[in-house]
Amino acid sequence: MAAEDEQPHYLGHRQRLRERLLASGAASLPDYELLEFLLFQAKPRGDVKPLAKRLIQRFGGFAGVLSADAESLKTVPEMGDASVAVLKAVQEAAQRLLKAEIRDQPVINSWEKVLNYCNTLGFAEVEEFHLLFLDRKNALIADELQQRGTIDQTPVYPREVVKRALAVGASSVIMVHNHPSGDPQPSRADIAMTQNVAKALATVGMTLHDHVIVARGRHINFKSLGLI
């Protein structure tokens, strides 16, 4: 009878982790335990600590796990659709929270928050090119993924940037793209492309406010480098 009454060890661990989170706040948990807590929602049974640690090792940290695309996450053993869905929902929630902090206010008054938002885009395993569209008061009105490329290249066409900026009624644009290599320094191609986009926008009375390159928690912006 005693054996039948015994609970699986992971249930006690989950309860203790929940109590620590409520008593001391989520910030008190190390990355793997916070990830464990998220995985609990998708896996009601079993010990998920080994899976949490594998994910962090595979993607280089908590932020890398949340930012990994669904197909990459599924390459990790024991990662099914439910677990992937939970992590992608948390990623989207974090991005929406950061976006809400910069929407409808001048970016020059919240540039640090803009960079925090941009940095959430810096963990993708292939290059992604985003456009942040600003109105006449330099407030964010839209953020869109324009192109998705390979591990080291994203094709960007100035006419497409201009076309989309006109469609959303923007007055200026911030370009953001990531370097999966982890090095945010701009290449010659990045510099040439930026100059071409700036010229194309100028022909229709728009401004390229800045170009930010993000790379796994690091970033540079062209304006600070004197490239715009």
N, C-alpha and C positions, 0 to 999 in steps of 0.2 A: 504493500500500500504506500509506503514512504516513497518508493521509487516512482510510483505513478503520480504522487503529489509534487515531485520536484519539478521546478520550472527550468526551461532551457537557460543556460548562463547568460545568453545575450539579452534576455528580457530585463534582468537586473542591471546590466550595463546600460541599457537604453534608459531605464528609469533614473539611474544616477546621473547620466549625462543630461537628461531633461531637467533634473533638479538643479544641477550646476548652472545650466543656461538661465533658468528663471531666477536663481538666487544672485548670480554674479554678472549676468548679461552675456550675450553671444560673443562679445569681444574677449571674454576670458578663455574661450576655447581655442586651442591650436587649430591650424588649418585642417588637419585630417579629421579632427573630431567634429568640426563644423560641417565638413563634407559628409561625415557619417550621419549626422543629424538630418541632412537633406535626403540622403539615400534611404533613411528609415521610411520616408513617406512612400517610396516606391517598392520597398522590400519589407513587408511586415514581419517576415521571419528570417532568421539567420544572422550571422555575425558579418557586418559589412565593413568592419575596420580594415581587413586585408584589401578589400576592393578600394576603399578610400585612399589607402596608401599607394596602391598600384596606380591609381589615376593621377595622384600628385606627382609620382615619379615619372610617369609617361608624359605628362604635359607641363612639367616644370613648376608647378605651384597651383594654388587655389584658383587664381585668376585665369591661368591657362586652361584649367579644367572647364570652368564655366564658359570660356570663350571658344573652346574647341567645337568644331562642327559635328553634327550628329553622326555622320558616317565614321569620323575618326574616333568618336567615343565608343561606337559599337565594335571597334576592333579590340577593345579591352575585354577580356573574359569576364562573364557575368554581367555585362552591361546590356540590358534589354531595352525595349522601347519605353517602358515605364520609367526606368532610371534616367534615360536620356531626356524624356519629356520634362521630368522634374528639374533637371539642371538647366535646360534651355528656358524654362519658365522663370527660374530665378535670375538667369542672365538678363532676360528681357525686363524683368521687374527692376533690376539695378539700373539698366540703361534708361528706362522711363523715368526713374527717380532723378537721375542726373540731368536728363533732358528737361525735366520740369523746372529745375533750378536755373536754367539758362534761357528758357523760353520767355518771350515777351519782355526782355530787358536788354539794354545795350551790352554787347559783348565786351566793350572796353571797360565796363564796370564789373564784369564777372569773368575776366579772362582766365583766372585760375580754375574756375568751375568749367569753363569751356575746355581747357586742357585736360581736366579730370575726365570729362565725358569722352574726349578724343582718345584718351589712353585706354578706355574700355574696348576700343576697336583694334588695339595693337597686338592681340594674341592669336589672330587667325593664322592658319598654316599656309595660306596662299595670299597673294596681294589682293587687297580690296581698296577700291577708290570711292570715297564718300564725298558728297557735296553738302555743305551747310549753307542754306540760302538766307540772306539777311534782308530786312526791309530798309526803308530810308532812315530809320532811327537806329540801325545796326542791331535790331532784335532778331532772334532766330524765328523764321517762319516755317522752315521745312528742313529735314535732314534725309537724304536719300543715298542708298548704295547705287552708284552709277555703273561701275564695272567690277568684275571679279576675274582675276587673271590666273597666272601660274605661280609657282613658288618664288619667282624673282622678277615678274613682269606683269604689268597691267596696262593694256592699251587705253589711252585717253585721247579723245578727239575733241579739240577745242570747239568745233561747231556744235557738238552734242551738249557741251557744257552751256554754251550760249543759248541754245534752243530750250533747254530745260529751265534755265534761269528766267528767260522771258515768259515761259509758260506759267511759272509760279509767282510771277510779279516781283522778282527780287531786284534789289538795287546793288547788292554786292554779294560776293561768294567767298566762303572759306573752303579750301580743298584739304582733304585729309586722306592719307593713305598709310598703310602699314608696310614695314619691312620684316618679313618672317625670319630673316637672318639674325635679328636682334640688334642690328646696327642702324640707328636712325639717320646716319649721315647721308645727305642727298647725292645721288649719282649725277653724272653729266646729263644723262637722259632726263632725270627728274628736273634739273634746272632748266633745260631747254623746253621741256613740256610746260613748265610753269610760266615761262616767259611767253610762250605761244598762247596759252590760255589768257594771260593778262592782256595781251594785245587784242585778242578776239573779243573779250569782254569790253574793252575800251571802245571798240568800234560802235557799240550800241549803248554807250554811256554808262556802263557798269564798271565796278571796281573789283579786283581780286584783293580781298582784305588780307588774306594770308594763306599759306600752305603749310600744314602741319604734317610731319612724318612721325609716326609712332612705332615703337618696337619693344614689345614686352616690358612695359613700365618705363621706358625711356622715350624722349621725344625731342625734336628740334622744330623750330618754325622759321620759315624763310625770312620773315620781316626782321627778326632779331639778328639774323646773319647778314642782313643788308642785301638780300637777293631779290627783294621786291621793293 
